[in-house]
Amino acid sequence: MNHSRHIFLLAIAISSSLFSPCFSQTAARFRTWTDATGKYTVEAKFLEIKLGKVKLQRRNGKVIEISLTRLSRADRRLAQDAARPDADATTQVVASEALNLDWPQWRGPNRDGISTETGLMDRWPDEGPRELWRTRGLGRGYASVSIAGGKIFSMGRLQGQTHIVALDVADGEVLWTVPVGGGGDPNCTPTVDGALVFGLSHGGDLLCADVNSGEAIWKKRFPDDFGGKMMSGWGYSESPLVDGDKLVCTPGAPDAIIAALDKRTGKAIWKTAMANAGSRGRDGAAYSSIVIGNGGGVRQYVQLVGRGVIGVDANNGRLLWGYNRTANGTANVPTPVIKSDFVFCSTGYGAGAALLRLSGRRGQISAEEVYFKNGNDLQNHHGGMILLGDHVYMGHGHNNGHPVCVNLSTGRDAWRPGRGPGTGSAAITCADGHLYFRYQNGVMALIEATPESYKLKGSFTIGINNGNSWAHPVISNGRLYLRDQDEMICYDIRNPTGS
C-alpha cells in the first residue's frame, strides 16, 4: 500500500468504516466525497472543518474525520465554501446542501431542466454575477455539461475526432480526454452514472468510459450495430439515459428506433420496432433525449423521434403509442415534458405544440390530443421547455426565444411580453424560482418563474462568445456553467446575503 493511500484509509478508520471504490449514489444533503487520488470515495454530508480536518457524517450516523489535504481539489473547495468564516453552524449545513448538488446528465437529475438549489441570487447586477474562472480545451461542439463527483464532463471535437472531456470543477482544468468517434461537432451532453460516463458522437459512436481515468470500457456504433440513421443531416445528438442497469438510447433503425443496453457491457437487452406513426417528419432518430413517464399506468420511455413523439414500455421495449402532428421534416429537437398522464411536446420549423393525455387499460396505452397549437401560436426551436406546477415556460418562435408562459391544461397564455433582452433561440434552465434564459447572441437573462406576470430580474452579456451561444446553461453547487465551443465560463450565482 502506498503512503498516500495508507494515510487516507487510516483517517477513515476513525469511524471503523472504509471508503468504497466508485460508490456514488447521492441524495439531498449527501454527496460523494473523493480522495486526492480519485480512486476512493465515501457518501456523507458535510458538518464542519476543525483543526484542518473535515468532519463528515455517513448515512448510518457515524461521523468521520478526513484531513482537508487528503481530499480532491474540488472537494477541498466545496468544504471550504461550506465552512466560510461568515457562516454559523446552521448556515454551514444549509450551504453544504446547496453546494453539494450534482447535475449528472442532460437537463439535470430529473431531465426536466430544474435545479432544486436555493440561496441563489434573485437579481443580477448590470455587470452580471461574479466570474470565478474560465477555461479552454473542450473542443468544438454545442454539447452542454454534466457535473458529478467534483468533475465536469462535456464533449468536443479535438484533433479531428469527437472526445469526452473531463475537467476539475474547482478551476476548469482538463483532467483527461478520451476519443469517441467521428462525424461533425458533437451535441451530446455526457451521462454520468457512478463510475461510468457515456457519450455519443455526431456519427453515432456510443462510448462507455471510466469517470476517473477516461479509460474506454465498451463501445457501440449505431449505423453498424443497429442499422440506425438520423432523420436529417445534423448527426446524432441525444444524451443517453441510464435507468437502473439499462442504458436507453435511440439508434433510429426500423427495428431499433429505441434500444436498451446493459450499461456495463453494451449488450442489447431489447429493441423497439417503429410502426407507421404518420406522414409528417422523417424516419430515423431525431435530436431529442428520452425521459421517463408513467402515463396510463405503464412505466415508459417517452422520446421525440423523426416521426414525432412515441412511448415505449420500459420493461420490454414494446411501442405503446405515437403522435405525429408536431413532427417536422427538418429537425425535431426539444425534449418532451411530462406531468402524470400528460405529455407536452413542441418542435420548431413551423410545427407547433401539443398536449397529450395518456390513458391505459390492460397494458394498452392511447394518446389523446387535448389541444394543438400551430407554429405561429407556439413553437419551441431547440432551447427546451420548463414545467413548473401548472405552467410551461419556454422561448417561442423559430430562431427566436421570445419568453412565454402558458397554462399546461388549457394552452392559454399567462404572459407573453414579446422579444426579451436577447435575440435568437433561447436555451433555458430553472433554479430557485427563476428562469435562466441563454440567448443565441450571448445574452443571459434572469426571469422570475411566476405565471402572474413577466418579471425580468437582470441580464448581462456572457464573457465569452464564439458564435451561436446555444449550449444549455447548467446550475450546480451555486455556480452557473456556460459552455461555448472550446471555452467554458463559470459564474458564482449564490446570494451573497445567504438568504
C-alpha positions as CSV (number, residue, x, y, z in Angstrom):
1,M,0.0,0.0,0.0
2,N,1.4,3.4,-0.9
3,H,1.9,6.1,1.7
4,S,-0.8,8.4,0.4
5,R,-3.5,5.7,0.3
6,H,-2.4,4.5,3.8
7,I,-3.0,7.9,5.4
8,F,-6.3,8.4,3.7
9,L,-7.7,5.0,4.8
10,L,-6.3,5.5,8.3
11,A,-8.3,8.7,8.6
12,I,-11.5,6.9,7.6
13,A,-10.8,4.2,10.1
14,I,-11.8,6.6,12.9
15,S,-15.4,5.6,12.2
16,S,-14.5,2.0,11.5
17,S,-15.9,2.4,8.0
18,L,-13.9,2.1,4.9
19,F,-14.3,4.1,1.7
20,S,-15.7,2.1,-1.2
21,P,-14.2,2.5,-4.6
22,C,-16.6,4.0,-7.2
23,F,-19.6,4.4,-4.8
24,S,-21.6,7.5,-5.9
25,Q,-25.4,7.4,-5.2
26,T,-26.3,10.8,-3.8
27,A,-29.3,12.3,-2.2
28,A,-30.4,15.6,-0.6
29,R,-27.7,16.7,1.9
30,F,-25.5,13.8,1.0
31,R,-22.8,13.7,-1.7
32,T,-19.9,11.6,-2.8
33,W,-16.6,12.8,-1.5
34,T,-13.4,11.8,-3.3
35,D,-9.8,11.4,-2.1
36,A,-6.9,13.2,-3.8
37,T,-6.1,10.1,-6.0
38,G,-9.6,9.9,-7.3
39,K,-9.8,6.2,-6.5
40,Y,-11.6,6.2,-3.1
41,T,-15.0,7.7,-2.3
42,V,-17.5,7.9,0.5
43,E,-21.1,9.1,0.7
44,A,-21.6,11.6,3.5
45,K,-22.9,15.1,4.4
46,F,-20.6,17.9,5.4
47,L,-20.6,19.0,9.1
48,E,-17.6,21.3,9.7
49,I,-13.9,21.9,9.3
50,K,-11.9,21.9,12.5
51,L,-8.2,22.0,13.0
52,G,-7.5,21.1,9.4
53,K,-9.9,18.1,9.4
54,V,-13.2,17.8,7.5
55,K,-16.0,16.2,9.6
56,L,-18.5,14.2,7.5
57,Q,-21.5,12.2,8.6
58,R,-22.3,8.9,6.9
59,R,-25.9,7.7,6.4
60,N,-25.6,5.4,9.4
61,G,-25.0,8.4,11.6
62,K,-21.3,7.8,12.2
63,V,-19.0,10.8,12.0
64,I,-15.7,10.6,10.2
65,E,-12.7,13.0,10.1
66,I,-10.5,13.4,7.0
67,S,-7.6,15.7,6.6
68,L,-8.5,18.6,4.2
69,T,-5.4,18.0,2.2
70,R,-6.4,14.4,1.6
71,L,-9.5,15.4,-0.4
72,S,-9.6,16.1,-4.1
73,R,-9.1,19.7,-5.0
74,A,-12.8,20.1,-5.9
75,D,-13.9,18.7,-2.6
76,R,-11.5,20.9,-0.7
77,R,-13.1,23.9,-2.4
78,L,-16.6,22.7,-1.5
79,A,-15.7,22.1,2.1
80,Q,-14.0,25.5,2.5
81,D,-17.0,27.2,0.9
82,A,-19.4,25.5,3.3
83,A,-17.3,26.4,6.3
84,R,-16.6,30.0,5.3
85,P,-16.0,32.3,8.3
86,D,-19.2,34.3,8.0
87,A,-21.4,31.2,8.3
88,D,-22.7,30.0,11.7
89,A,-23.3,26.3,12.3
90,T,-26.8,26.3,10.9
91,T,-25.7,28.2,7.8
92,Q,-22.8,25.7,7.3
93,V,-25.2,22.8,6.9
94,V,-27.5,24.8,4.6
95,A,-24.5,25.9,2.5
96,S,-23.4,22.3,2.3
97,E,-26.8,21.2,1.0
98,A,-26.8,24.0,-1.6
99,L,-23.2,23.4,-2.7
100,N,-23.3,19.7,-3.0
101,L,-25.9,19.2,-5.7
102,D,-24.7,17.5,-8.9
103,W,-26.1,17.8,-12.4
104,P,-25.2,14.4,-13.8
105,Q,-26.9,14.4,-17.2
106,W,-28.8,16.3,-19.8
107,R,-31.3,18.8,-18.2
108,G,-30.2,17.8,-14.7
109,P,-31.0,14.9,-12.2
110,N,-34.6,14.5,-13.4
111,R,-34.1,15.6,-17.0
112,D,-36.6,18.4,-16.5
113,G,-34.2,21.4,-16.6
114,I,-34.9,22.2,-12.9
115,S,-32.4,22.6,-10.1
116,T,-33.6,22.2,-6.5
117,E,-30.9,24.5,-5.2
118,T,-31.9,27.5,-3.1
119,G,-30.0,30.5,-1.8
120,L,-29.2,31.8,-5.3
121,M,-29.3,35.4,-6.4
122,D,-32.8,36.7,-7.1
123,R,-31.5,39.8,-9.1
124,W,-28.4,40.3,-11.1
125,P,-26.2,43.5,-11.1
126,D,-25.7,45.2,-14.5
127,E,-22.4,43.6,-15.0
128,G,-23.8,40.1,-14.1
129,P,-22.7,37.6,-11.4
130,R,-19.1,37.3,-10.3
131,E,-16.9,35.3,-12.7
132,L,-15.0,32.5,-10.9
133,W,-12.9,31.1,-13.8
134,R,-12.8,30.4,-17.5
135,T,-11.1,27.6,-19.3
136,R,-10.2,26.3,-22.7
137,G,-9.6,22.8,-24.2
138,L,-13.1,21.4,-24.7
139,G,-13.0,21.3,-28.5
140,R,-15.7,22.3,-30.9
141,G,-19.4,21.5,-30.4
142,Y,-22.7,22.6,-28.8
143,A,-22.7,20.0,-26.1
144,S,-23.7,21.2,-22.6
145,V,-22.0,19.9,-19.5
146,S,-22.8,17.4,-16.7
147,I,-21.3,17.6,-13.2
148,A,-20.8,14.8,-10.8
149,G,-18.2,13.9,-8.1
150,G,-16.2,17.0,-8.4
151,K,-15.8,16.7,-12.2
152,I,-17.3,18.4,-15.2
153,F,-18.0,16.3,-18.3
154,S,-18.6,17.5,-21.9
155,M,-17.9,16.5,-25.5
156,G,-15.9,18.3,-28.2
157,R,-14.2,17.8,-31.4
158,L,-10.4,17.7,-30.8
159,Q,-7.8,16.9,-33.5
160,G,-10.4,15.7,-36.0
161,Q,-12.3,13.4,-33.6
162,T,-15.0,13.6,-31.0
163,H,-13.8,13.2,-27.4
164,I,-15.4,13.1,-24.0
165,V,-13.6,15.7,-21.9
166,A,-13.4,15.7,-18.1
167,L,-12.5,18.9,-16.1
168,D,-12.0,19.8,-12.5
169,V,-14.9,21.8,-11.0
170,A,-12.5,23.9,-8.9
171,D,-10.9,25.7,-11.8
172,G,-11.9,24.1,-15.1
173,E,-8.5,22.3,-15.6
174,V,-8.8,19.5,-18.1
175,L,-8.2,16.2,-16.3
176,W,-8.5,13.7,-19.2
177,T,-9.9,13.3,-22.7
178,V,-10.9,10.1,-24.5
179,P,-11.8,9.7,-28.2
180,V,-15.3,8.5,-29.0
181,G,-15.7,8.6,-32.8
182,G,-16.2,10.5,-35.9
183,G,-18.7,12.8,-37.5
184,G,-19.2,16.6,-37.1
185,D,-19.1,18.7,-34.0
186,P,-20.9,16.8,-31.1
187,N,-24.1,17.9,-29.5
188,C,-24.5,15.1,-26.8
189,T,-24.2,16.0,-23.2
190,P,-22.5,13.1,-21.4
191,T,-24.5,11.0,-18.9
192,V,-22.7,10.1,-15.6
193,D,-23.7,7.1,-13.5
194,G,-21.5,6.2,-10.6
195,A,-18.1,5.1,-12.1
196,L,-19.3,5.3,-15.7
197,V,-19.8,8.1,-18.1
198,F,-21.5,7.7,-21.5
199,G,-21.1,9.9,-24.6
200,L,-22.4,9.8,-28.2
201,S,-20.7,11.2,-31.2
202,H,-22.3,13.0,-34.1
203,G,-21.6,9.9,-36.3
204,G,-23.4,7.5,-33.9
205,D,-20.4,6.2,-31.8
206,L,-21.6,5.4,-28.3
207,L,-18.8,5.1,-25.7
208,C,-18.8,4.0,-22.0
209,A,-15.8,5.2,-20.1
210,D,-14.4,5.3,-16.6
211,V,-15.1,8.6,-14.9
212,N,-11.8,8.8,-13.1
213,S,-9.4,7.7,-15.8
214,G,-11.3,8.1,-19.0
215,E,-10.4,4.6,-20.0
216,A,-12.8,3.2,-22.6
217,I,-14.9,0.3,-21.3
218,W,-17.1,-0.6,-24.2
219,K,-18.3,1.0,-27.5
220,K,-21.2,0.6,-30.0
221,R,-21.8,2.2,-33.3
222,F,-25.4,2.9,-34.2
223,P,-25.2,2.7,-38.0
224,D,-23.2,-0.6,-37.9
225,D,-24.5,-2.4,-34.9
226,F,-28.2,-1.4,-35.3
227,G,-28.6,-0.2,-38.8
228,G,-29.6,3.2,-37.3
229,K,-30.0,6.5,-39.0
230,M,-30.8,10.2,-38.3
231,M,-33.9,11.9,-39.7
232,S,-31.6,14.6,-41.2
233,G,-28.0,15.6,-41.6
234,W,-27.0,17.2,-38.3
235,G,-25.9,13.9,-36.7
236,Y,-26.8,12.1,-33.5
237,S,-27.4,14.5,-30.7
238,E,-29.2,12.7,-27.9
239,S,-27.9,12.3,-24.4
240,P,-28.4,8.6,-23.5
241,L,-30.5,7.7,-20.4
242,V,-29.4,5.4,-17.6
243,D,-32.3,3.7,-15.9
244,G,-31.1,1.1,-13.3
245,D,-28.9,-1.4,-15.1
246,K,-30.0,-0.2,-18.5
247,L,-28.6,2.4,-20.9
248,V,-31.5,3.5,-23.1
249,C,-30.7,5.2,-26.4
250,T,-32.2,6.0,-29.9
251,P,-30.3,4.3,-32.8
252,G,-33.1,5.3,-35.2
253,A,-33.4,1.9,-37.0
254,P,-36.7,0.5,-38.3
255,D,-36.3,-2.4,-35.9
256,A,-34.4,-0.4,-33.2
257,I,-35.8,3.1,-33.1
258,I,-35.0,2.8,-29.3
259,A,-32.7,0.2,-27.7
260,A,-31.9,-0.8,-24.1
261,L,-28.4,-1.9,-23.5
262,D,-26.6,-3.4,-20.4
263,K,-24.9,-0.3,-19.1
264,R,-21.8,-2.3,-18.0
265,T,-21.3,-4.3,-21.2
266,G,-23.2,-2.6,-24.0
267,K,-25.0,-5.9,-24.8
268,A,-28.5,-5.3,-26.2
269,I,-31.4,-6.2,-23.8
270,W,-34.3,-5.2,-26.1
271,K,-35.0,-3.2,-29.3
272,T,-38.1,-1.3,-30.3
273,A,-39.6,-1.7,-33.8
274,M,-41.0,1.5,-35.3
275,A,-44.6,1.3,-36.5
276,N,-46.2,3.6,-39.1
277,A,-46.6,6.8,-37.0
278,G,-47.9,9.1,-39.7
279,S,-46.7,11.1,-42.7
280,R,-45.2,14.1,-41.0
281,G,-41.5,14.2,-40.3
282,R,-39.0,11.7,-41.5
283,D,-37.9,8.2,-40.5
284,G,-35.0,7.8,-38.1
285,A,-33.8,9.3,-34.8
286,A,-34.3,13.0,-34.1
287,Y,-32.3,15.4,-31.8
288,S,-34.2,14.9,-28.5
289,S,-33.4,12.8,-25.4
290,I,-35.5,10.2,-23.6
291,V,-37.5,11.0,-20.5
292,I,-39.3,8.5,-18.1
293,G,-43.1,8.6,-17.6
294,N,-45.9,6.6,-16.1
295,G,-48.8,7.7,-18.3
296,G,-51.8,5.4,-18.3
297,G,-50.3,3.4,-15.5
298,V,-47.4,2.0,-17.6
299,R,-43.8,2.9,-16.9
300,Q,-42.4,4.0,-20.2
301,Y,-39.7,5.9,-22.1
302,V,-41.0,9.0,-24.0
303,Q,-39.0,10.2,-26.9
304,L,-39.3,12.6,-29.8
305,V,-38.1,10.9,-33.0
306,G,-38.2,11.7,-36.7
307,R,-41.9,10.8,-36.9
308,G,-43.0,12.5,-33.7
309,V,-43.4,11.6,-30.1
310,I,-43.6,8.0,-29.0
311,G,-43.9,6.0,-25.8
312,V,-42.1,2.7,-25.3
313,D,-42.7,0.1,-22.5
314,A,-39.7,0.3,-20.1
315,N,-39.8,-3.4,-19.4
316,N,-39.6,-4.8,-22.9
317,G,-39.4,-2.1,-25.4
318,R,-42.9,-2.5,-26.8
319,L,-44.1,0.5,-28.7
320,L,-47.1,1.8,-26.8
321,W,-48.3,4.9,-28.7
322,G,-47.2,7.6,-31.2
323,Y,-48.2,11.2,-32.0
324,N,-47.2,12.6,-35.4
325,R,-48.7,16.1,-35.6
326,T,-45.9,18.1,-34.1
327,A,-43.2,16.4,-36.2
328,N,-41.4,18.4,-38.9
329,G,-39.2,17.2,-41.7
330,T,-36.1,19.2,-40.8
331,A,-35.2,18.6,-37.1
332,N,-37.3,17.6,-34.2
333,V,-35.4,18.8,-31.1
334,P,-37.0,19.7,-27.8
335,T,-37.2,17.1,-25.0
336,P,-40.8,16.5,-24.1
337,V,-42.1,17.4,-20.6
338,I,-44.3,15.1,-18.5
339,K,-46.8,15.5,-15.7
340,S,-48.6,12.4,-14.6
341,D,-50.7,11.2,-17.6
342,F,-49.9,14.3,-19.7
343,V,-47.1,14.8,-22.2
344,F,-46.4,18.3,-23.6
345,C,-44.4,18.4,-26.8
346,S,-43.3,21.1,-29.2
347,T,-41.0,21.5,-32.2
348,G,-39.8,24.3,-34.4
349,Y,-39.7,24.8,-38.2
350,G,-43.4,25.8,-38.1
351,A,-44.6,22.6,-36.5
352,G,-46.2,23.8,-33.2
353,A,-47.0,22.4,-29.8
354,A,-49.5,19.9,-28.3
355,L,-50.7,18.5,-25.0
356,L,-51.4,14.7,-24.9
357,R,-53.3,12.7,-22.3
358,L,-52.3,9.1,-21.9
359,S,-54.8,6.5,-20.8
360,G,-54.4,2.8,-20.4
361,R,-56.3,-0.5,-20.0
362,R,-54.7,-3.9,-19.6
363,G,-51.3,-2.6,-20.7
364,Q,-52.6,-0.9,-23.8
365,I,-52.0,2.9,-24.0
366,S,-53.7,5.5,-26.1
367,A,-52.6,9.1,-26.6
368,E,-55.5,11.6,-26.8
369,E,-54.8,15.2,-28.1
370,V,-56.0,17.7,-25.5
371,Y,-55.1,20.6,-27.7
372,F,-52.8,21.5,-30.6
373,K,-51.3,25.0,-31.3
374,N,-49.8,25.8,-34.7
375,G,-46.3,27.2,-35.1
376,N,-47.5,30.8,-35.3
377,D,-49.1,30.4,-31.9
378,L,-46.5,28.4,-30.0
379,Q,-43.3,26.5,-31.1
380,N,-40.0,25.8,-29.4
381,H,-37.0,25.7,-31.7
382,H,-34.3,23.9,-29.6
383,G,-33.9,25.8,-26.3
384,G,-36.1,23.5,-24.3
385,M,-39.2,23.9,-22.1
386,I,-39.7,24.0,-18.3
387,L,-42.8,22.7,-16.5
388,L,-43.4,24.2,-13.1
389,G,-46.7,23.4,-11.4
390,D,-49.4,24.0,-13.9
391,H,-47.4,26.2,-16.3
392,V,-44.9,25.7,-19.1
393,Y,-42.1,28.3,-19.6
394,M,-40.2,28.4,-22.9
395,G,-38.8,30.5,-25.7
396,H,-41.3,30.8,-28.5
397,G,-40.6,31.1,-32.2
398,H,-38.4,29.6,-34.8
399,N,-34.9,31.0,-34.4
400,N,-36.4,33.1,-31.6
401,G,-36.6,32.8,-27.9
402,H,-39.4,35.1,-27.1
403,P,-40.3,34.4,-23.4
404,V,-43.7,32.9,-22.9
405,C,-45.7,31.2,-20.1
406,V,-48.7,29.1,-20.9
407,N,-51.2,27.1,-18.8
408,L,-50.4,23.4,-19.3
409,S,-54.1,22.3,-19.1
410,T,-55.5,24.9,-21.5
411,G,-52.6,26.1,-23.6
412,R,-53.7,29.7,-22.9
413,D,-51.0,32.4,-22.3
414,A,-50.3,33.5,-18.8
415,W,-47.9,36.1,-20.2
416,R,-46.1,36.8,-23.5
417,P,-44.1,40.1,-23.5
418,G,-42.7,39.8,-27.0
419,R,-38.9,39.9,-27.6
420,G,-36.8,39.5,-24.5
421,P,-33.4,41.1,-23.7
422,G,-31.6,38.8,-26.2
423,T,-32.0,37.7,-29.7
424,G,-32.2,34.3,-31.4
425,S,-33.2,31.0,-29.8
426,A,-33.1,30.7,-26.0
427,A,-31.9,27.7,-24.0
428,I,-33.4,27.7,-20.6
429,T,-32.8,26.3,-17.1
430,C,-34.7,26.9,-13.8
431,A,-33.5,27.3,-10.2
432,D,-34.7,28.8,-7.0
433,G,-37.8,30.3,-8.5
434,H,-36.1,31.8,-11.6
435,L,-35.6,31.0,-15.2
436,Y,-32.2,31.3,-16.8
437,F,-32.5,32.3,-20.5
438,R,-29.4,32.0,-22.6
439,Y,-29.9,33.7,-25.9
440,Q,-28.2,32.8,-29.2
441,N,-26.4,36.2,-29.3
442,G,-24.7,35.6,-25.9
443,V,-27.1,37.4,-23.6
444,M,-28.1,35.8,-20.3
445,A,-31.4,36.8,-18.7
446,L,-32.9,36.1,-15.2
447,I,-36.7,35.9,-15.3
448,E,-38.9,35.2,-12.3
449,A,-40.7,31.9,-12.7
450,T,-44.2,33.0,-11.9
451,P,-47.4,32.9,-14.0
452,E,-48.5,36.2,-12.5
453,S,-46.6,38.4,-14.9
454,Y,-43.3,38.7,-16.8
455,K,-40.6,39.9,-14.4
456,L,-37.1,40.4,-15.8
457,K,-34.6,40.4,-12.9
458,G,-31.5,41.2,-14.7
459,S,-29.4,40.5,-17.8
460,F,-25.8,40.5,-18.9
461,T,-23.5,39.6,-21.8
462,I,-21.6,36.4,-21.3
463,G,-17.9,36.9,-21.1
464,I,-17.2,34.5,-24.0
465,N,-18.8,34.4,-27.4
466,N,-17.6,32.0,-30.2
467,G,-20.6,32.2,-32.5
468,N,-24.1,30.9,-31.7
469,S,-24.5,30.7,-28.0
470,W,-26.6,27.5,-27.9
471,A,-25.2,25.2,-25.3
472,H,-27.8,24.8,-22.4
473,P,-26.9,26.5,-19.1
474,V,-26.1,24.4,-16.1
475,I,-26.5,25.2,-12.4
476,S,-24.7,23.1,-9.8
477,N,-23.4,23.9,-6.3
478,G,-24.2,27.6,-6.5
479,R,-22.5,28.1,-9.9
480,L,-23.6,28.8,-13.4
481,Y,-21.7,26.9,-16.1
482,L,-21.8,28.2,-19.7
483,R,-20.0,26.1,-22.4
484,D,-19.2,27.9,-25.6
485,Q,-17.3,25.8,-28.2
486,D,-13.7,25.3,-26.9
487,E,-14.3,27.5,-23.9
488,M,-16.3,27.5,-20.7
489,I,-17.0,30.1,-18.1
490,C,-18.2,29.7,-14.5
491,Y,-20.1,32.3,-12.5
492,D,-20.9,32.4,-8.8
493,I,-24.7,32.9,-8.5
494,R,-25.0,32.4,-4.8
495,N,-26.9,35.1,-2.9
496,P,-24.2,37.0,-1.0
497,T,-26.5,37.6,1.9
498,G,-27.0,33.8,2.3
499,S,-30.8,34.2,2.2
